[in-house]
Amino acid sequence: MGEEGDYLQENLFQLGTSAFLDFVTTDLTTFSDAWMAYDLKGNPQPSVYAKNSPRLASALRDLSVVLDSDTGPEDPTYFGKPTETGVESHFDDDGAPSDSWGRFEIPYRNRIFRHTQEFEQGYRREASGRVLYFPARSRSGILGYLWASNSEGAASFEPRDEADVEGYQAGLIWLERLKEAYVRGMMPEAALMVLREMPQAAEAGILVEEAPLEAREILELRQSRLS
């Protein structure tokens, strides 16, 4: 149940059972924050919590009855603290609800843009000096920056944290295009210009600048200080 009413959401749970000799456990894992007083970004969601939390508590009670076993919460994760009746939010030292999503999930998934996978051919995805870049824009703003450096044999996409999933998905598209340019033998900055001239898709973001911009280091892009 959301703010606007009921809707169907798939992949909310994973239910699994494991056995070792005569010891059997059944685990319920949730992939949603709909049961929590604050969402994973630390925003209060009182109506969503009031509607959904009792449903999870009821499901846990029913499982306990069917399995004839007590409910034993697992250890806390980065995103929440399991309890016998649901999930509690994390709080910072100052008492404010934690932005677990920004602190843990975004850096974790964005590693793909900063580290070349082992045995994978392609440009380096890290640079220590000057880079050329194009901002990739959508209707909602800048999704991230497509960048390259000939001197370091590097090129990648740096998504903005504020773009969240939209920026991440855009980055995956640009990574695939950079891989194709690498296979064709292009220098990183040449690949940057070729990608600028390719037909552009809204989901990847539009490179509107005619010429690449320059940043002294990748850190400037990661801090999102540039336009």
Secondary structure, 3 states (H helix, E strand, C coil): CECCECCCCCCCEEEEEEEECCEEEEEEEECCCCCCCECCCCCECHHHHHHHHHHHHHHHHHHHHHHCCCCCCCCCCCCCEECCCCEECCECCCCCECCHHHHHHHHHHHHHHCCCCCCCCCCECCCCCCEEEEEEEECCEEEEEEEEECCCCEEEEEECHHHHHHHHHHHHHHHHHHHHHHHCCCCHHHHHHHHHHCCCCHHHCECCCCCCEEECCHHHHHCCCCC
